[in-house]
Amino acid sequence: MHISRTVHWALAGCLFAIIIVRSITLSFSIDEAMTYNFVIDEWDRIIANNHKLNTFLMKVFGGVFGHDEWALRLPNSLSFVLYAWATWRLVKRVPSTWIAVLASVVLLVQPNLIEFFSIARGYALGTVFFIAAVVMTIEASDAKESASFSQRRLLYASICIGLGLGAYLAAINVFIMISACILGLQIWKWSRFGWRSLLTTGFILVLGFAWGVNELIELGQSEQLFYGNESYAQFWERFQLYYLWPVYGPYFLRASTMLNLLALGLLWPVFLWLFNRKFKAEFVIPLVILVGSSIGWVVEFEFFDSLLPMHRTSLVYYPLLGVLTVGFIIAVGRLERPILKYTTMVVYSVFAFVILGNFSKAVDFEVLREWGASADVKSAMYQVDEYAEKLSTEAVIEKHHSLRSEVNYYIRTRDMNAQVDMEAGIQLDAEFLLVRKNDFHYSFDDEQLTSKYELIGDYERSNLRLYIRKDILAL
């Protein structure tokens, strides 16, 4: 146990260091910049981008530490500590030390989750609360624990999923299924929990559910529920490939090879479980949550014209699969048969190799996977700053509509001698133009452009171009 604890927290410490460094060095994404408009009270509208708990914590931490990227991202970054604690509570239930080490790798080395711990969005924050609630529900079901301990665990789990929903509304199906597990456990073991515990947790869960449904109704009326997959085939393909980083995988492995090896690692403990078929809360609870959530998505997709989760809105399901895998490992217990033991060692070693190899490609300290263009916006704004600081009056930046939030963030937080009209587009009049090649409604050899502006930045990765007015360049 001492070895597995040391490995778990050493691995968590390394990942936490990566998260903190990335939160400092990564450029601010467009989604983060849009949330920032709520932080500074510039926006007051109903949009899906406003993850309420995340926005609130950004305001709190921004008020204390300032509005640099790392400060606004700190709530998400620090939430990794809770995630590490919750996963350790599950890992410590694994009977074998070397398999416990694998369990730590499965639960901690989640490339998509690590990515979102480094940015100011609600997905990682919400996922942490959901996973913590799952683990606490598992602990509450343990007959070895006292009734008071189990009651507190379910109370904390109820609060956690309420907070999780506040940060990650798209995971409402997960909220519903964890709520069902909490209430079901209290009803099943009525003599252990009693009506007071049921009423308390029930009130918290009903309150959270009512808030979530109201938020979804408002977003639906504002036509904000537009992000997602439009078919089951599209969902399944993207769900698999979103885990891989990049698509072609590490070293010599192809994407298809990696997926097969990952599937083997996930299914092997299920195969081993068939030898004893002992039902344990460690895998029953996450299995119920995953199956129930999936059925919910099918019902919503078929009957309510909802879209299936895609990329970041499906983030919570990756660690939930990890919890399910570890749950089956715990249910298997110690392996006594040599052939099963050594075969399992080989399978799990390959499983760990693929997980770590995939993660090795995910550690990028400059570019975000989903918002790669934001790094170029940051570079362009630093170029603007170099020229604008020489002017006696504030320079005006014209930009495409989609760039307004990022431009506004850098102007405000870097004290740039510049301003931007949040509503105006490209009019060929301002000191600077920041344009997207695909959306520019002028020709790049148009005399209106070439006679007045000089190109000073061409960013191929993001199809951005930065122009400066020639009279400013001549100063």
Secondary structure as the mmCIF struct_conf table of DSSP 4:
data_model
#
loop_
_struct_conf.conf_type_id
_struct_conf.id
_struct_conf.beg_label_comp_id
_struct_conf.beg_label_asym_id
_struct_conf.beg_label_seq_id
_struct_conf.end_label_comp_id
_struct_conf.end_label_asym_id
_struct_conf.end_label_seq_id
HELX_RH_AL_P HELX_RH_AL_P1 HIS A 2 THR A 25
BEND BEND1 LEU A 26 LEU A 26
HELX_LH_PP_P HELX_LH_PP_P1 SER A 27 SER A 29
HELX_RH_AL_P HELX_RH_AL_P2 ILE A 30 VAL A 39
TURN_TY1_P TURN_TY1_P1 ILE A 40 ASP A 41
BEND BEND2 ARG A 45 ARG A 45
TURN_TY1_P TURN_TY1_P2 ALA A 48 ASN A 49
HELX_RH_AL_P HELX_RH_AL_P3 LYS A 52 PHE A 65
BEND BEND3 HIS A 67 ASP A 68
HELX_RH_AL_P HELX_RH_AL_P4 GLU A 69 VAL A 91
TURN_TY1_P TURN_TY1_P3 LYS A 92 ARG A 93
BEND BEND4 PRO A 95 SER A 96
HELX_RH_AL_P HELX_RH_AL_P5 THR A 97 LEU A 108
HELX_RH_AL_P HELX_RH_AL_P6 PRO A 111 PHE A 117
TURN_TY1_P TURN_TY1_P4 SER A 118 SER A 118
BEND BEND5 ILE A 119 ALA A 120
HELX_RH_AL_P HELX_RH_AL_P7 GLY A 122 ALA A 140
TURN_TY1_P TURN_TY1_P5 SER A 141 SER A 141
TURN_TY1_P TURN_TY1_P6 ALA A 143 LYS A 144
BEND BEND6 GLU A 145 GLU A 145
HELX_RH_AL_P HELX_RH_AL_P8 ALA A 147 ALA A 167
HELX_RH_3T_P HELX_RH_3T_P1 LEU A 169 ALA A 171
HELX_RH_AL_P HELX_RH_AL_P9 ILE A 172 TRP A 188
TURN_TY1_P TURN_TY1_P7 LYS A 189 LYS A 189
HELX_RH_AL_P HELX_RH_AL_P10 TRP A 190 GLN A 221
TURN_TY1_P TURN_TY1_P8 SER A 222 GLU A 223
BEND BEND7 GLY A 228 GLY A 228
STRN STRN1 ASN A 229 ASN A 229
BEND BEND8 GLU A 230 SER A 231
HELX_RH_AL_P HELX_RH_AL_P11 TYR A 232 TYR A 243
BEND BEND9 LEU A 244 PRO A 246
TURN_TY1_P TURN_TY1_P9 VAL A 247 TYR A 248
BEND BEND10 PRO A 250 PRO A 250
TURN_TY1_P TURN_TY1_P10 TYR A 251 PHE A 252
HELX_RH_AL_P HELX_RH_AL_P12 ALA A 255 TRP A 273
TURN_TY1_P TURN_TY1_P11 LEU A 274 ASN A 276
HELX_RH_AL_P HELX_RH_AL_P13 ALA A 281 PHE A 303
BEND BEND11 PHE A 304 PHE A 304
HELX_LH_PP_P HELX_LH_PP_P2 SER A 306 LEU A 307
STRN STRN2 LEU A 308 LEU A 308
HELX_LH_PP_P HELX_LH_PP_P3 PRO A 309 PRO A 309
HELX_RH_3T_P HELX_RH_3T_P2 HIS A 311 SER A 314
TURN_TY1_P TURN_TY1_P12 LEU A 315 VAL A 316
HELX_RH_AL_P HELX_RH_AL_P14 TYR A 317 VAL A 332
BEND BEND12 ARG A 337 ARG A 337
HELX_RH_AL_P HELX_RH_AL_P15 PRO A 338 SER A 360
TURN_TY1_P TURN_TY1_P13 LYS A 361 ALA A 362
BEND BEND13 PHE A 365 GLU A 366
BEND BEND14 ARG A 369 ARG A 369
TURN_TY1_P TURN_TY1_P14 GLU A 370 GLY A 372
HELX_RH_AL_P HELX_RH_AL_P16 ALA A 373 ALA A 388
TURN_TY1_P TURN_TY1_P15 GLU A 389 LYS A 390
BEND BEND15 LEU A 391 THR A 393
STRN STRN3 ALA A 395 LYS A 399
HELX_RH_3T_P HELX_RH_3T_P3 HIS A 401 LEU A 403
HELX_RH_AL_P HELX_RH_AL_P17 ARG A 404 THR A 413
TURN_TY1_P TURN_TY1_P16 ARG A 414 ASP A 415
BEND BEND16 ASN A 417 ASN A 417
STRN STRN4 ALA A 418 VAL A 420
BEND BEND17 MET A 422 GLU A 423
BEND BEND18 LEU A 428 LEU A 428
BEND BEND19 ALA A 430 GLU A 431
STRN STRN5 PHE A 432 ARG A 436
HELX_RH_3T_P HELX_RH_3T_P4 LYS A 437 ASP A 439
BEND BEND20 TYR A 442 TYR A 442
TURN_TY1_P TURN_TY1_P17 PHE A 444 ASP A 445
HELX_RH_AL_P HELX_RH_AL_P18 GLU A 447 THR A 450
TURN_TY1_P TURN_TY1_P18 SER A 451 LYS A 452
STRN STRN6 TYR A 453 TYR A 459
TURN_TY1_P TURN_TY1_P19 GLU A 460 ASN A 463
STRN STRN7 LEU A 464 ARG A 469
HELX_RH_AL_P HELX_RH_AL_P19 LYS A 470 LEU A 473
TURN_TY1_P TURN_TY1_P20 ALA A 474 ALA A 474
#
